[in-house]
Amino acid sequence: MATSNFTKIALIGNPNSGKSSLFNALTGLRQQTSNFPGVTVEKKEGIFKLDDNISVSLLDLPGCYSLFPNSSDEKIVVNILTNPNGDFYPDLVLYVLDINHLERHLLLASQIYDLQIPMVLVVNMIDTIDNHEENIKIDAIKEFMNVDIVKISTKTGYNIDHLKQVLSQNILDIKYSTSPIYHINSKEKAGINAMKEVINYDNEYLNKIILHHHNWLSHISPSQKINLSAISDISGFQNINNQINETMARFQSINPIVQKTLKSSKNYSDLSVTDRIDAIVTHKIAGPIIFFLILFFVFQAIFSWAQAPMEWIENVFAYMGGYTKYVLGQGWIANLLTDGILAGLSGVLVFVPQITLLFLIIAILEESGYMSRAVYLFDGIFKRFGMNGRSIVALVSSGACAVPAIMSTRTIGSWKERIITIMVSPLISCSARLPVYALLVAFVVPDIKVWGFFNAQGLVFMGLYLAGIMMAFIVAFILDRLIKTEYKSHLLIELPIYKPPIIKNIFYSVKEKVWAFIASAGKVIMIISIVLWFLSSFGPGDRLEKAENEAISFAKTNNYSEEATDNLVASYKLENSFAGILGKTIEPAIKPLGFDWKIGIALITSFAAREVFVGTMATIYSIGSADDDMTIREKMKAELRPGTQKPLYDPVTSLSLLIFYVFAMQCMSTLAVTLKETNSWKWTLIQLGYLTALAYFGSLIFYQIFS
Amino acid sequence: MSKSILDLKIGEVGFIKALSEEELTSKILSLGLLPNTRVQYVRRAPFGGALYIKVNDHVIGIRPEEAIQIKLT
């Protein structure tokens, strides 16, 4: 989508102002999400038609409170608005505010107005006001800021078409503000005059903001930074007092406008329903209980409802694989297509139902306003572990997939709290571990009931999840002690009034996250599964051919059926492939954990994605396909520890392997997203290193004690 | 030491006098916690967690470390 020829409109507003709803209402399906170059802040862009002649591109900027930002999300807004030569600098700002929070939401609007960026002001949530024609006098705002103002409701769709007309008028006849709302004081003026040789825009307020924030603005060059630092040190420009003075001055001029705009000084937003819900939902004792009940319901729903679609996806791919082999025969191209590409694709898509469901529920919880209550409730605990209440969103998301979970940490303002959350997210058991748990748990305990009603295998399952969660807190606790930072962390969160979620918003939010999984996790899983296909299909020299002949003659002497022969060949080939050789090479290292070289192969192949373990087991134990869990299980059950008459998969070895899978960082996609989000090889390698060490030594200690 | 939001009892109402000058002050201001604003301390999250406070027309969750910066009359 080339956006350069279109008029660029930036959508700006405070969090919870209905900005995303307006974005979805205007752009619909013609929107796409990417990142701003160089930073991991989400960039949502869409193109839409104002009328038959004019199409515009709309850029949805992150929610922001003022031009004095605290998180990386907010900083991008300041970066864009202070760089008139930048690619994203808007021709027009579409500013959204919530009529119920007029005073607060006018703060940022007044700052942008003073930057002299043409603006159209949208007064949203008009549906919450009775008789708004009478009770909301927007002329008062117009006296304050000479811009076009449109009352809308993103909930009912009121006036959206009129807004489009106003936008097209403003594009044809661009209006710049003339008289500033905030008057630069003499001290500021001195600073601005001093910086003239470094940077000098016509707009004084723009110069002030640049001088104030220069040390982190991305469009200011290092040499400019040095010069600006010297100036701001002399004029005391960067101190907090400057921010406070400006903000206070602005609120002083905003306050009378609000009085004039709202007919009565009555409290407009109706808190009574929210009050009553919060009395229970945020209660000291009932609150956490309700949260865990919701969580229990969520995971229950995911595991039972996602089952059927997951099976369909697997069946479709199994059918496609069979058909491809039937058409193309047995050559290596057919194998690459079926065992490499189709298997990889299936391995990605099979998780889509679970991930969609989880993100659907999370989106509903977020849209309705509940999620910020969970943040409020758990901040006290997370704080003690160097994290933030906001970490709860990431940790719950990790139950589906760590990739979108790690992306969701962007709302955490403190770098340290964010890094710790990212580091421990992979410890929460994700959906890719489930097939592995499901296969192995049967070797740990039989399918029986404990104390009459608890399923023993279910209890082991829960234990594995809890082990991951507990380890996440232990690691966070240690990291909290190790990471030193001069920046103070904080929690200041708006708890918006409860409102019924808007389906459109939920749809786009879920679509975005599922797409993030498919695009980033999917790509990596695909590539690695092709590499693994190569490693397990080829071997050095003529080793594979020899192994194949050996298997065929063995099958002949033992009168194997055609199918059994094929399976035996596959298993002999795998043993002699590069993957098999690697498995045997690492055997000495994993023997103290109770594993043999066959498990070694599976550990290697599941490095890209954990669930590959099951498929590899099926190949190793010469079962044609991985569809039949029971057959793999029976074969594994019959497997003896080399040199003994004891089963290899006894409870201790199986549990040792499970412990390995709880902790191990067997997910290339997570590492890739950690690298992207932290922009640091150091933290990516720390994550890989500590999780591998936890897995290895966890299994080692467990096995050595109990075997 | 002057009185801050942290000194309010549950359910009690106070009026903001001033904010101490800290890194977060402008953020606190932009959330509507301005001088002369009415604040009510409604409840506290478990385990020494955040404070649930009502400011004019909306609700904010705030850590005790930040609440102590907000001085009351």
Interface residues (C-beta under 8 A of the other chain):
Chain A: Y65 S66 F68 N70 N100 H101 E103 R104 L107 L108 N239 I240 N241 Q243 I244 T247 M248 F251 N267 Y268 S269 L271 T274 D278 T282 H283 K284 I285 G287 P288 S372 V375 Y376 L377 F378 D379 G380 I381 K383 R384 G389 Y487 K488 H490 L491 L492 I493 E494 L495 P496 I497
Chain B: L19 E21 E22 E23 L24 T25 S26 K27 I28 L29 S30 L31 G32 L34 P35 R43 R44 A45 P46 F47 G48 G49 A50 Y52 K54 N56 D57 H58 V59 I60 G61 I62 R63 E65 E66
